[in-house]
Amino acid sequence: MRTNLLASLPLALAVALVPATVAGTADDPAPAPAAGTGPVLVNQIGYAAGADKIATVVTAATRPLTWQLLDDRGRTVASGTTRVVGPDKASGDHVHQADFSHATGQGVRRLTVAGTGTSVPFTVSRAPLHPQLGREALRYFYFHRMGTPVEARYLQYAAHAHPALHPGDSSVPCWKNWCGKETGGDGGAGRERRLDVAGSWADAGDFGVYPVNHAVSAWTLLNLYERRKHVYGDGSLPLPEAGNGVPDILDEVAYGSRFMSGMLPASGLASHKVHNHTWSPFPVTDIAAENALPRSAMPPSTNATYAVARTNAQLARVLERFDAGRARALWASARDAWARAEARPDVDQPESDDGTDAEGGGDYPDARNSDDRYAAAAELYLTARQRADRSAAGYRAAVTGSPHYGEIGPVDWSRAAPAGTLSLLAVPGDLPEADLARMRADLRTAADALVDTQRREGYPALISGAEPYPWGSNAAVVNRMLLLGTAYDLGHDRRHLKAMHRAMDYLLGTNAMRISYVTGYGAHRETDLHDRLAWGRYPATPYPHGWLSGGPNSVNINDPVTPPGRPAAKSYAGPGTAPSAWGSKENTVNWNAPLVWAATFLTSTAPDLATR
């Protein structure tokens, strides 16, 4: 969650990797923070041999410039002239593009542009260019586990190990006693009710747990599994659960989702969120002091209750073949949560006596619940059908009768409906084939529109320069990559896969800030993010590899270091500013989850572009 009281806005619609390219391994020290590369901007890691390979060149020149592609011996292997793009609205830069897609061969390359400069070295390869990125991005979640000790043997850096965060979440009070008291032995009122919400991921820069944001994060990882069941099998990740016969990606989501059922009190809706009464210090270096801070379950909401239903239903579906008992319990909880939300469909804000709650966590305000209902109904329908449960017909009717039926778009915590549709396109059901065909056609249309948007931009973002860049703009990019990947999975249109690669170019260096936004990747890369735990060991211990920075934010600038008054693509805080840069350098579960999805998808489809 945001480390302030604002929430994210909804969005509109082989040749091995050269060691010098990914700067360092998990045992290497971080480089000194870099201001960025020169004006010839490329993907600092490299390009698939058959992908579109297009550099952005920042120059005031109004006529095309000659360029040369050099190999590791300085020999010219391709040449051409730039295309003048002109003013790039998102960044304010005057740019050209150098397209060297036609160049053949593999290996280390540099691009030099006459009178302008030379790029950093990068690799062209038929092999996956960042084969560990998805895995390292997925390890983000173990780092952020709460309720259990985080052990050195499972981390990239041993210095980040720590005792359990908030083990007291196994019994948290309800803020201002909103969930009532237990019945005493004589029938009278007993002690105040408490919730067991142990087992979770820290949401972001803070240590709150939020069902609506967790739901979209868990869905993203589970959707990857349902589309790519071979990824991250048992023993593929360093986890305490490795060797238990369950794919590690499911173990991680199952652990992080334990708290969801516990958000349901004895009756009524689920708590909207659990967090401290005041913001945690930055950084957190004393775990005992952090655990001693007062902490409560805040009042309930309908969308949080639908979030519990959808997450538990999807988890029940994927765990059935591995742990039938756990799946059965999750299914019962999902059905219970659905019934509770249906009984109180319009509780949009936390309910407390004075209309307020504690300030130590984010809000995730959302006055629309119909999308949450549709997303939950889709998961319940698919799971009920898998289980041959008689309730399937009712959930199916809720799906097909929803105003969101078939909705396609980028998934976000405040726009849950597309997750439901994408699940319907990933898991077999009995919906009319004409309806499914329409959903696939709408997905192709959305993917085509993203390709068109990207082609119009000076930098290969999937966000139009006519729009402001929202909080978590990099998450907007990776969530759009998820749409492109799903469209490619279903339609095999290479334009969609190539656009995914170009979006990864943006994240890994071809952007207005001239850096890689992913920790551990690229010679000029982000080295510090707004994370209370990681910052406590930085700079002596680097941030782990594979964490996605939130990115430029020109919408909600309320921290002291994200610069206002700049073009949207440059509204980003500088090196070493993480403690005060929550508006642009935060990291979150719902941003790293789609990075896992996108990076894993690109690696698994690498053979599809293994040409040239």
N, C-alpha and C positions, 0 to 999 in steps of 0.2 A: 504494500500500500504506500501511498505518498507519505512522506514524513512530515506532512502538514495536513491541514484540514480540507484540502481540495482533492477531488478525485479526477481521474482521467476522463477526458471528454470522449463521447462516442465519435467514431470516424466516418466520414463520408465515403459515400462511395467514389619392366616398367621403369619410367623415369621417376625416381622417388623425389619427395620434396627436398629441395636443396636446404641443407642445415641452416645456412645464413638467412633463409627466407622467413621461416618461423624463428623469431629471435629467442632462442634458448629452449631448454627443456625444463621440466618441473624442478630440477636441481640447480638451475642457473639463476643468478641474481637478476633483478629487473634492470633495464637500462635507465639512464637518466631520463626524466620526462622530456619528450621532444615536442617542439612547436609544430612539427609536421614536415612533410616533404616539400620539394620545390614545386614549380608550376606544371610539371608534366606528371599527371596523376593516373596511376594504374592500380589494379588489385595488387597489393603488396605481396600476396602469396603466389598468385599466378592464374593461369587460364587453362581450361580444358581445351584440348587440341581442336575440337570441333565446335567450340562455343564462339559467340560473337566476342571479338577482342577489340575493345574500343577505349582509348584513353581520352581523358579530358585535359585540355591544355589551356591554362590561364594566360592570356596574352591580349594586349591591346591591338594587335595587328588586325587590320580589316581585310587583308587578302590571305589566301591560303599559304601555308608554310610547308616546306619540305620536311619530311621525317625519315628516319632510318631505324630499322630494327636490327640491333646488334646482338651477336651471340657472346658466349663467355670469353671468346678470344678477341672480341672487338671487330669481328667481321660482319659486314652488312649481309643480312639474310632476307631482307625485304625493305622496300622503300615506297614512298608515295607522298601525297600532299594532304594537308588537313582540310576539313570542312569547317567553314566559318559558321558557328552557331549564333554568335553575337551575344547580347546581354542575356544572362540567365536570371530570371526573375527571383527564383528562390534564394540565390546567393548574392546577387548584385555583381557577380563577376562577368567579365567579357571573355567568352571561351570559344575554343575550337574543339573539334573532335578528330582524333587520328584513328582510323579504322584499319587495323592490320589483321582482320579476320582471315584474309586469304593466305597469310604466311604459313608455310609448311614447316615441318620439323619440330623437334622437341628439345628441351634443355633450358638453360639459364638465358634470359634475354634482358636487354635494356632498350628503352625507346628514347631516341634523341630527336629533338625538334629544333630546326635551324633558328638561331638567334634567341632561343628560349631556355633550353636546358635539357637535362637527361633524367629519366625516371630512376627510381630505385630498381635493383635487380628483382626479377620475378621468374617464375618457371612456367613453361608451356609443357603440358603432359597429357598423355592418354590415361594415366593412372589417376585415381582420386587425389586432389590437391591438398585437401585438409582432412585426411581420413580419421583423425582423432578429435576433430572439433565437436561432432555430435556427442561423442562419449564424454569429453571434458565438460561440455555444456550441461550434460545430464548429471555429472558429479556435483554440480552446483547445489543440487537438492539435498544430498547428504550433508554437505557443509552447513546447510541451514536447517537441519533437523532440530526440533525442540522436544524436550521430555526424555532425552536419552543422552548419555555421554557421547561426544563426537570424538572418535579415537584417531590417533596419529596414523595408524596403519591403513586407514581408509582415505586419507587426505593426500593432496598433492604436496603439501608442506606440513611437516609434523608440528611446526610452531602454532598452527591454527587449532590444534586439539584443545578441548575444553570440557569441563564437567557439564552435566545436563543443564540446559536452559529451561527455566520454569517447570520443574517437575511438579510444582504445586498446581499445575493445570488439571491434575486429576480431581481437584475439588476447588472450584472457583465460585465465589458468591455471585449472585445476580445483583447488578447495579440497582441500588435503592429497593432491593427485594422485589423486583418486578415479577419474579416467578413464584412468589408466595412461600408458604411454610408447609412443612410436612405435617401430616396428621399425627397427633400424639397418641400414646397408648390408651388414654381415656377418651379418645375421640376429639380432644381439643387440639388447638394449634401447637405444633412442636417447633423444632428449630427451623431456621431459614433453609430453603432448598439451595443446593449447590449443584453445579454441573461438572461432569467428568469430560474434559476436552483434551486429555493427554494424547500426545502423538500428532505432531503437525510440522509444518515448515514455517519458519519465520517468513512473513510475507514479503518483506523488502528491507528497507533501511531500519524499520522498527520491528518489534517482536509481537505484533498483533497477529491474530488469526481471523480471517474474513471468509465466510463461506462463498460469497459471490465471486471473489477473486480466485479463491482456491478452485472453484468449480471449473473455470475456464482454463486454468493451468493444468489441472488433472485431465480434463477432457483432451487437451492438445496432446499430451503424452500418450493417453490411451488411444486416441485416434491414430497416432503414428503406429502404435502396436497393431491396431485392427487393420491397418493398411500394409504393414510390413512386419508380419509376425516373427520373422527370423531375426529381427534386430534386438540386441541387448538381451540375449538369452541368459540362462542361469550360469553364473560364473564369469560373465563378461565385464562386470563392474566390481570394484573393490567395495563390497557391502557386507555388513554383518550377516545378512540373510543368504549370501552366496552359498550354493551347494544344497539348497533346500528343494530343488526341483521346480522352482517357479522362475520364470523369466525375470531378470533383475529389474527391468523397467517397471514391471508390475509390482515387485517388492517395494520399490521406491514410492510409487504412487499409493500403494496400500498403506505404507507407514505414514506418509504425509496426510492421508485422508482419515486416519483413525478418529480424529477429533470431530468429524462431521456429524456422526450419529449422536455424540454427546452434546451437540448444540441444541438438541431437542429437550426441553424440560419435561416434566411429568405429563403436561398437557399443553396444547397451544402451539404457537409458532416457534421456530428456531431463533436463537439469539442472532442478531445481525453481525456481531463481532465480539471478540474478547481481546482486551489489551490493558496496558497499565493505566493508572489514573493520571500519570504525568509522563512526558516524554523521557525515554531513557537517555542517559548521558552519552556523549559521542567523544571518543570511542568507549565501548564497554571493555574494560580490562579486569574488572572485578565481578565475576559471575555470581558470587554469593550476594553481593550488594544488589545486582540486577534482579536476582530472584526474590529478594526481600521487598521489592517495590509492590505496593498494593495493586491489585489486578482484579478485574471483574468482567462478567459477561454482560454486555450492554443489551438494552431492550430488543425485542424481536422484530422481524419483518417477513413479509410474504416471499420476497425474492430470495432471501437467505434460505427459507424453508424449501422452495423449489430447487435451490442449489444443492441442498442435502439430498433431495430425492434423485436428482439427475446423476450426481457423482456416485452415489451408492448403487444405483441401478446399473450404471455402466461398469463399475467395478465388479458387481455381482456377475455380470455377463462374462467378463474376461477371466475371472478367477474360477469359474465353475469347474473347469476341467482340471484345475490344480488343487483347489481347496473347497470342496462342496459345502463343508460346514460354514466356512467364512462367507461363502457366496450366499448361503441361505439366510444368514443373519443380516447381511447387507441388503438383500432383497426385501426382507421384512421391514427394515428401517426405511428403505426407499418408499415402499408402499405407505407406510405410516406417515412419512413426511408429506407425500403427495396429498393424502387425505386431510391432513392438517392445513396445508396451503389452500386446498379447495374450499375448506370451511371458512377461511378468512382471506379472501383473495386480494384485498386492497389495503393492507397495512404497509405503507410505503416508507415510513420513517420510524426510527426507534421511538418507542413509547415509554416515557418516564413521567413522573409526577409534574416536573417543571419543564418538560420538553427538551432537556439537555442531557448530555452524557459526559463522560470523562474526556479530557483533552489529549490523552496519551496515545491516540491512534487516529487513523484516517477514517473518512466517512463512508465512502462508496454510496453516495446518495443516488437513488434511482426511483423515479415516480411511475415507471412503466413496468408492469409485471407480466403482460401477455407474452412477451418474448421468452421470459424465464419459464412460464408455464409450457410453452410449445417445446422448448429444449428439453425440459423434464419429461414431457409426454413422449417425445421421440425415444428417449433412452428407456423409459418404462415399457413402451410398446415393444421395442426390439428385444429387451430382456424377457418380458413375459412370453413373447412368441418362442424364444429359445427354450424357455422352461416349460412350454406347453401349458402355460397358466391361463385359466379361463378369463382372467382380467384383461388379456391382450386386446380384446375387442373394444373395451371401453377406452383404453389408452390410444388405440388406433383412431377411434372417433375423435378424441381430443386433438390428435395430430392433424387429421384431414379437415377438421372443422375450424382450425385455427386461422386467423387472418394472416399468420406468418407461414402458413403451409408452403413449403418449397422456397422460402426466402434464402437468397444467396448474398454474401457480402463478407467483408473481413470480420472475423470473430473478435469480440472484445467483452470484457466483463459486463459492460452496460448494453451490449448488443449480443444477446445469447442465442437468438433464433438461428443464425447461420450454422451454429454448432449442431443444432438438431437436424437440419437438412443434410449437412455433411455426414452425420452418422447414418442417416437414411440411405445415403449413397455409398456407404462403406460396409454395411451389414445387411445380409439378405433379409427381406421381409416379404409381405404379400400385398404391397401397395400396387395400384394400377400401373402397368408399364407405361402408359401414356403420361402419367404424372411424373414418373422417374425420368422419362425422356425429356420432359419439359425442364426438370431441375438440371439435368445434364446440359441442356441447351443454354439455360440461363447461366450456368457456371462457365461455359465456353464464352458467352458474351461478356461476362465480367472479366475473364482472363484476357480476352482480346482488348478490352478497354484498358486494362493495366499495361499491356504491351504498348498500346498507343500512347498512354501517359508517359511511360518511360522514354519512348522515342522522342518526345517533344521536349524533354528536359536536357539541360546542359550536363548535369550529373545523373547517373542512372538510378535515381530514387524512384520509388513507385508512388510518390506523392506529387501531385501537380504543384508547380511553382506558383499557381494562382491561389493556392490555399495557404493558410498559416501552418506552421509545423506544430503539432499538438504535443502535449506532455507525453513522453514515450514515443517520439516519432520513429525511432528505430524499431520499436515494437510494431508500429503501423507497417513498416517495410516487411518485417518477417511474417506478420500475419497475412499480408498480401502474397508473400512467397508461398505460404501454405495453400492459398487459393490457386495459384498458378500450378503448384505441384499436383494438387488434386485434379485439376483440369487436365494436366498432362497424363496422369495415371489413367484417366477415363477416356481421353481422346487421342493421346499420342501425337499431339501437335507440337513439333519441335520448337516453334516460336515461344511456346509457354515455358518450356524447359530452359531455353536460351535466356528468356527474360529473368528467370530465377537466378541464373548465373550472373547476369548483369546486376541484379539487385545485391548479390553477394559481393560483387565488385565495389558497389557503393559502400557497404559495411566495412570492407577491408581496405579502403584507401581512396577510392575514386569519389571523394566527397569534398565539400567546400572547406571543411576543417583540416583536410589533408592528413588525416590519421586513420588508423584502423580503430573502429569502435569496439573491437573484441579484445579483451585482455589476453596477452600472450601471443598474439598473432600480428606479425608485421614489425618491421624495424622501427617504424614511427607509429606507435600504438598507444591506446589508452592504458594508463598504469594504475590509476586510482579511481575507485567508484564510491558512491555514498553507501557504505556498509559499515555498521558499527563494530562488527567483529573483525573484519579484514583490516580496517584502518588501524586498529589497535596494535597490529604487528608491522605495519608499513612504515618506512620503506625497507627496513632490514629484511623483512619477509615479503616477497612480491604477492600481489593478488594472484589467485589461481588462474590458470588458463581457461578460456571459454566462457567468460562472463560478458554479457552484452550491456553496454551503456545505454541509458535511456535515449540520448541523442538530443539534437537541437530542439528547443521549445520556445516558440514565440507567442504562446497563448496564455499560459499561467505562470508568469515569472514572479515568484514571491520569495525567492531566496536572495541573499546579498551578492552573489557572484555570477550567476547566469546573466550575461549582459543584455540589457534592454536596448531598444532602438536600433537593432541590427537587422539585416535581412534574415528571413526565417531560418535558412540553412546554416546561419552562423550564430544563432542564439544558443551558444554553448560555452560552458565554463572551461577555464584553462587548466593546465597541469597543476596537481597538488592542491586542488581546491575542494576535494571530496566532502570534507565535513560540512561545508556550507553550500554545496552544489546540488541539493536534492531536486531542484527543478529540471536539471539536464543530465546529471551524472549518477542518478539513482540506478540501482539494479533491483529487479523484482522477479518473483516466481513466474508471473504471467508474461514476462518479456523473455526470460531464458527458455521457457518451455517451447515457444515457437522457433527459437534458434535451434534447439535440439531437433525439432521436426524438419526444419529446412536444411540444416547441415547434413543430417542423416539421409534425407531424401536425395540430396545432390551426390553424396557418396555412393548410394545404392544404384543411382542411375548413371554413374560415370561411364559405363560401357556404351550407353546410348549416344554419347558424343565422342567416342574414342575413334575419331577420324583425323585426317590430315597428318 
